[in-house]
């Protein structure tokens, strides 16, 4: 068993006092739930249940008009059809602007952020490519050029490494200044960036354990940095493998990932559990949903996924079986 998982295992020990576990599933409602999101939902749900914890759902719907109320409702109906019952009220990021404004004010008050006047094109023309997009060249770090106006707010990064132990992906260390650069917390179009919103909401919802796709692994150090600046606790992280197609592209609307249908949730859940390397018995593939959940809850072993970042799923398989 990987060493990094020990702090999660400990929570099951009966000799220790009951520790609070609060997890969440946080989809972006840009369309119906697809197989990749189902994997994240099932993984985060099973981890929360395994720890007798609370499982919350949060809609990361800041990016209007890509996110719609219809898609959010559709995702919630799909979760229900799968027996993925969440605790507490669903939070919608689109309704939480005041909290993000307050966090930005705090960052401004400690001088952790600065206004940036650069256009997308100016940054593209002068930036180096980092591990997660372009590295901002620092043009506005010491003040906006004369005659220009601040459009976005950026966090000033430094060369101190941000380190954490991911429950599946092991030890992660990142130098934000060199590898990422000063990153945006409020965009030029007035929208708050994902990095700030997720940190504020994880703190508001008292999330202790974040279980999500490995596509967000590289952004975790930015979130930890913001947590430190804002005085928030850092939750434990577990990054599940993401589902990719045979060209190793993440499943998304762009790669035409088929929505997960609700006609036969047992078959889709069985497939999700197989992808999560849980080896569900074949006879449960088309059986009743409660029996499959019972098996999944009794047999959940997250450590089967240790070190796995991607899992290939053929689109034809999904189209045939789930819709
Ligand atoms: Zn700038």
Boltz pocket constraint, residues with backbone or C-beta under 6 A from the ligand:
constraints:
  - pocket:
      binder: B
      contacts: [[A, 115], [A, 116], [A, 117], [A, 118], [A, 138], [A, 139], [A, 140], [A, 141]]
      max_distance: 6.0
